[in-house]
Amino acid sequence: MHGPVVDDQTRCVHYHSELDVVAIRFVCCDRYFPCFECHAETADHEARRWPRSSWHERAVLCGVCGEELTIADYRLVDACPSCAAAFNPGCRLHAHLYFETSAPAER
């Protein structure tokens, strides 16, 4: 996990509510960050978004149980399919920062 993480469930200094338990593997560097701000502050390059053609990739990490979800699966759920930990619904507002999308999240 990269960036200013504050606990072992992937919460960071920017997003640290009980529901902030997701990290995204950035396609540009193949490293997990809790949020886009963590990437911007600590990576030495611009972030790139996952293209739709790669949404079959496992690139979303549940910080509670460590399950890696595909991007497509993550965009369809509100909680981890493995441990049922709830995900922050507000993350949908930031989907365009991680994934190429012109449509709203499918969740």
Contacts in CASP RR format, 6 or more apart in sequence:
PFRMAT RR
TARGET T0000
AUTHOR 0000-0000-0000
METHOD contacts of the structure
MODEL  1
MHGPVVDDQTRCVHYHSELDVVAIRFVCCDRYFPCFECHAETADHEARRW
PRSSWHERAVLCGVCGEELTIADYRLVDACPSCAAAFNPGCRLHAHLYFE
TSAPAER
1 10 0 8 1.000
1 23 0 8 1.000
1 32 0 8 1.000
1 33 0 8 1.000
1 34 0 8 1.000
2 31 0 8 1.000
2 32 0 8 1.000
2 33 0 8 1.000
2 38 0 8 1.000
2 39 0 8 1.000
2 42 0 8 1.000
2 43 0 8 1.000
3 12 0 8 1.000
3 33 0 8 1.000
3 34 0 8 1.000
3 38 0 8 1.000
3 39 0 8 1.000
3 41 0 8 1.000
3 42 0 8 1.000
4 12 0 8 1.000
4 13 0 8 1.000
4 14 0 8 1.000
4 38 0 8 1.000
4 41 0 8 1.000
4 42 0 8 1.000
5 11 0 8 1.000
5 12 0 8 1.000
5 34 0 8 1.000
5 38 0 8 1.000
6 12 0 8 1.000
6 13 0 8 1.000
6 16 0 8 1.000
7 16 0 8 1.000
8 63 0 8 1.000
9 21 0 8 1.000
9 63 0 8 1.000
9 64 0 8 1.000
10 20 0 8 1.000
10 21 0 8 1.000
10 22 0 8 1.000
10 23 0 8 1.000
10 32 0 8 1.000
10 34 0 8 1.000
10 61 0 8 1.000
10 63 0 8 1.000
11 17 0 8 1.000
11 20 0 8 1.000
11 21 0 8 1.000
11 34 0 8 1.000
12 20 0 8 1.000
12 34 0 8 1.000
12 35 0 8 1.000
12 37 0 8 1.000
12 38 0 8 1.000
13 38 0 8 1.000
14 34 0 8 1.000
14 35 0 8 1.000
14 37 0 8 1.000
14 38 0 8 1.000
15 34 0 8 1.000
15 35 0 8 1.000
15 88 0 8 1.000
17 88 0 8 1.000
19 86 0 8 1.000
19 87 0 8 1.000
19 88 0 8 1.000
19 89 0 8 1.000
20 34 0 8 1.000
20 88 0 8 1.000
21 62 0 8 1.000
21 63 0 8 1.000
21 64 0 8 1.000
21 80 0 8 1.000
21 85 0 8 1.000
21 87 0 8 1.000
21 88 0 8 1.000
22 34 0 8 1.000
22 60 0 8 1.000
22 61 0 8 1.000
22 62 0 8 1.000
22 63 0 8 1.000
22 74 0 8 1.000
22 87 0 8 1.000
22 88 0 8 1.000
22 91 0 8 1.000
23 32 0 8 1.000
23 33 0 8 1.000
23 34 0 8 1.000
23 60 0 8 1.000
23 61 0 8 1.000
23 63 0 8 1.000
24 32 0 8 1.000
24 33 0 8 1.000
24 35 0 8 1.000
24 59 0 8 1.000
24 60 0 8 1.000
24 61 0 8 1.000
24 98 0 8 1.000
25 31 0 8 1.000
25 32 0 8 1.000
25 57 0 8 1.000
25 58 0 8 1.000
25 59 0 8 1.000
25 60 0 8 1.000
25 61 0 8 1.000
26 32 0 8 1.000
26 33 0 8 1.000
26 39 0 8 1.000
26 43 0 8 1.000
26 47 0 8 1.000
26 48 0 8 1.000
26 98 0 8 1.000
27 48 0 8 1.000
27 49 0 8 1.000
27 50 0 8 1.000
27 51 0 8 1.000
27 54 0 8 1.000
27 59 0 8 1.000
28 43 0 8 1.000
28 45 0 8 1.000
28 46 0 8 1.000
28 47 0 8 1.000
28 48 0 8 1.000
29 43 0 8 1.000
29 45 0 8 1.000
31 43 0 8 1.000
32 61 0 8 1.000
33 39 0 8 1.000
33 42 0 8 1.000
33 43 0 8 1.000
35 94 0 8 1.000
36 47 0 8 1.000
36 94 0 8 1.000
36 97 0 8 1.000
36 98 0 8 1.000
39 47 0 8 1.000
40 47 0 8 1.000
47 97 0 8 1.000
49 96 0 8 1.000
49 97 0 8 1.000
49 98 0 8 1.000
49 99 0 8 1.000
49 100 0 8 1.000
50 57 0 8 1.000
50 59 0 8 1.000
50 71 0 8 1.000
50 98 0 8 1.000
50 99 0 8 1.000
50 100 0 8 1.000
51 100 0 8 1.000
52 99 0 8 1.000
52 100 0 8 1.000
52 101 0 8 1.000
54 71 0 8 1.000
55 70 0 8 1.000
55 71 0 8 1.000
55 72 0 8 1.000
55 75 0 8 1.000
55 99 0 8 1.000
56 70 0 8 1.000
56 71 0 8 1.000
56 72 0 8 1.000
57 70 0 8 1.000
57 71 0 8 1.000
58 68 0 8 1.000
58 69 0 8 1.000
58 70 0 8 1.000
59 68 0 8 1.000
59 69 0 8 1.000
59 70 0 8 1.000
59 71 0 8 1.000
60 68 0 8 1.000
60 69 0 8 1.000
60 70 0 8 1.000
60 71 0 8 1.000
60 73 0 8 1.000
60 74 0 8 1.000
61 67 0 8 1.000
61 68 0 8 1.000
61 69 0 8 1.000
62 68 0 8 1.000
62 69 0 8 1.000
62 80 0 8 1.000
62 82 0 8 1.000
62 83 0 8 1.000
62 85 0 8 1.000
63 85 0 8 1.000
64 80 0 8 1.000
64 83 0 8 1.000
64 85 0 8 1.000
65 80 0 8 1.000
65 82 0 8 1.000
65 83 0 8 1.000
65 85 0 8 1.000
66 82 0 8 1.000
67 80 0 8 1.000
67 81 0 8 1.000
67 82 0 8 1.000
67 83 0 8 1.000
69 77 0 8 1.000
69 80 0 8 1.000
69 81 0 8 1.000
71 99 0 8 1.000
73 81 0 8 1.000
75 95 0 8 1.000
75 99 0 8 1.000
75 105 0 8 1.000
75 106 0 8 1.000
75 107 0 8 1.000
76 106 0 8 1.000
76 107 0 8 1.000
77 87 0 8 1.000
77 107 0 8 1.000
78 86 0 8 1.000
78 87 0 8 1.000
78 89 0 8 1.000
78 107 0 8 1.000
79 85 0 8 1.000
79 86 0 8 1.000
79 87 0 8 1.000
80 87 0 8 1.000
89 107 0 8 1.000
92 104 0 8 1.000
92 105 0 8 1.000
92 107 0 8 1.000
95 101 0 8 1.000
95 105 0 8 1.000
END
